[in-house]
Amino acid sequence: MKPEPLDPQLMLSAYARGIFPMAEKATGPGLFWVDPDMRGVFPMDKFYLSRSMRRFLRGNEIKTSLNTEFETVLFHCSNRSETWINPTLKSCYKELHSLERCHSLEVWQSDELVGGIFGLTIGGAFFGESMFSLKKNGSKTAVITLRLHLQNCGFKLFDTQFITDHLKSLGAIEISKSSYRNQLAKAVNLAVSINSQPLPNVQGILQRNTQTS
């Protein structure tokens, strides 16, 4: 089933009900709704940091920012030979960003942009859309920082849509549609904000009680 003409309110309404749009191809206007039987999520009561990422964070000059380069992050996430982000979705993401409902987190290494992630927020739910990496561990650092930041801000759901080996390596798990819908219903009604806390710095991430591998 093809969606109605997409606008920010329709998109937010769909996400709050557990469905999301994807493009048929990067250059075409066609969209379709996705409602997976299994969903990828990061458990919000845990925090995972591997030994290799600990070494990377200790050994490099890493900083992060929130919403300072949204369109640049969106460009890098969509500038691929194969992507589900078409012009319609990009336009909607930009509108949602102007409404403070779509956010980006940027990773800087020695003042050079090396990675990032963006996604939507509704209440205490963050819906991860896409990430990118220009240098080793750029996207991993974005996910790790964002995950801890969302926990600090009181978010209860970090939705990754699908599960991949890359996300699994960062602690993501797969849950059933019914379990996801239960978590979603509780999270979207929370009065929390992604801007309520400063981003954790590297020292704060390293000091967090973690599981190591």
C-alpha positions in Angstrom: 0.0 0.0 0.0 1.4 3.4 -1.0 1.2 6.2 1.5 -0.7 9.4 1.2 1.4 12.4 0.2 3.9 12.6 2.9 4.1 15.5 5.4 5.6 15.9 8.9 2.3 15.2 10.8 1.5 12.1 8.8 5.0 10.8 9.4 4.9 11.5 13.1 1.4 9.8 13.3 2.7 6.8 11.5 5.8 6.4 13.7 3.6 6.7 16.8 1.7 3.7 15.5 4.8 1.6 14.7 5.1 2.0 11.0 7.5 4.0 8.8 8.0 4.9 5.1 10.8 3.9 2.8 11.5 4.8 -0.8 11.4 2.2 -3.6 14.6 3.8 -4.9 16.8 6.8 -4.2 15.8 8.7 -7.3 12.1 7.9 -7.5 9.1 9.4 -5.8 7.6 6.1 -4.8 7.2 5.3 -1.1 5.7 2.4 0.9 4.9 1.8 4.5 6.9 -0.8 6.5 5.6 -2.7 9.5 8.2 -5.4 10.3 7.3 -8.5 12.3 10.6 -8.1 14.2 12.1 -4.8 15.3 15.7 -3.8 16.2 16.1 -1.8 19.4 18.8 -0.8 21.8 17.8 -1.8 25.4 17.6 1.4 27.3 18.4 -0.2 30.7 21.8 -1.3 29.6 24.9 0.3 28.1 27.5 -1.5 26.1 31.0 -0.4 25.2 33.6 -2.9 23.8 37.2 -2.9 24.7 38.2 -1.9 21.2 35.9 1.2 21.4 37.3 2.1 24.8 40.8 2.0 23.3 39.7 4.1 20.3 38.0 6.8 22.5 41.0 7.0 24.8 43.4 7.3 22.0 41.7 9.9 19.8 40.6 13.5 20.1 36.8 12.9 19.8 34.0 15.4 20.2 30.3 15.3 19.4 27.6 17.8 18.7 23.8 17.8 18.5 22.0 19.4 15.5 24.9 21.6 14.3 25.2 19.9 10.9 21.8 18.3 10.3 21.8 18.7 6.5 25.4 17.5 6.2 24.5 14.4 8.1 21.4 13.9 6.0 23.5 14.3 2.9 26.1 11.7 3.9 23.4 9.2 5.0 21.6 9.6 1.6 24.6 10.0 -0.7 25.0 6.3 -1.5 24.7 4.1 -4.6 21.9 2.2 -2.8 19.6 4.0 -0.4 16.0 4.1 0.7 16.2 7.9 1.3 14.6 9.7 -1.7 14.0 13.4 -2.3 10.5 13.2 -0.7 11.9 11.7 2.5 14.8 14.2 2.6 12.4 17.1 2.3 10.2 15.7 5.1 13.2 15.1 7.4 14.3 18.7 6.8 10.8 20.0 7.7 10.7 17.8 10.8 14.2 19.2 11.8 12.8 22.7 11.6 10.0 21.6 13.9 12.6 20.1 16.3 11.3 16.6 15.8 14.2 15.3 13.7 17.7 15.5 15.1 21.3 14.8 14.1 24.4 13.9 16.2 27.7 14.6 14.7 31.1 13.1 15.5 34.3 15.1 15.2 37.9 13.8 15.2 40.5 16.5 15.5 37.8 19.0 14.4 37.0 16.9 11.2 33.5 15.5 10.7 33.9 11.7 10.7 30.5 10.3 11.4 26.9 10.9 12.4 23.4 9.6 12.9 19.9 11.2 12.6 16.4 10.2 13.6 13.0 11.4 14.8 11.7 11.9 18.4 8.2 11.5 19.8 8.0 11.7 23.6 10.5 9.3 25.0 11.1 7.4 21.7 13.9 7.9 19.3 13.5 6.4 15.9 17.0 6.0 14.3 16.9 6.6 10.5 20.4 6.3 9.2 24.1 6.7 10.1 27.3 7.3 8.3 31.0 7.0 8.8 33.8 8.8 6.9 36.6 7.3 9.1 36.9 4.2 11.3 34.5 4.1 14.2 32.6 7.3 13.2 29.2 5.7 13.1 29.9 3.5 16.2 30.9 6.6 18.2 27.7 8.3 17.1 25.5 5.4 18.2 27.3 5.0 21.5 27.1 8.7 22.4 23.5 9.0 21.3 22.5 5.9 23.3 24.0 7.2 26.5 22.6 10.7 25.8 19.0 9.3 25.3 19.3 7.4 28.6 20.5 10.5 30.4 17.5 12.4 29.0 15.0 9.8 30.1 14.1 8.1 26.8 12.7 4.6 27.0 12.9 3.5 23.3 15.8 3.6 20.8 14.3 2.1 17.6 16.8 0.9 15.0 13.9 -0.4 12.7 15.8 -3.4 11.4 18.7 -5.4 13.0 22.2 -5.7 11.3 25.5 -7.2 12.4 26.8 -3.7 12.8 24.0 -2.8 15.2 24.3 -6.1 17.0 28.0 -5.4 17.7 26.9 -2.2 19.5 24.3 -4.0 21.7 21.1 -3.9 19.6 18.7 -6.8 19.9 15.6 -7.9 18.0 12.2 -8.0 19.6 8.7 -9.0 18.4 6.2 -6.6 16.9 4.0 -7.0 20.0 6.8 -6.3 22.4 7.9 -3.3 20.3 4.3 -1.9 20.3 4.1 -2.2 24.0 7.3 -0.3 24.5 6.3 2.3 21.9 2.9 3.0 23.5 4.6 3.8 26.8 7.5 5.8 25.4 5.7 8.2 23.1 3.6 9.6 26.0 6.7 10.6 28.1 7.4 14.3 28.6 11.1 14.2 27.9 13.4 16.2 25.6 16.6 15.4 23.7 17.8 18.8 24.6 17.3 18.4 28.4 20.9 17.2 29.1 24.3 18.0 27.6 25.9 15.4 25.4 28.2 13.0 27.3 31.8 13.7 26.6 34.4 10.9 26.1 35.3 10.9 29.7 31.7 10.5 30.7 31.2 7.6 28.3 34.4 5.8 29.6 33.3 6.3 33.2 29.9 4.7 32.6 29.5 1.3 34.1 29.8 -1.0 31.0 29.8 -4.5 29.9 33.0 -5.3 28.0 33.9 -7.8 25.4 
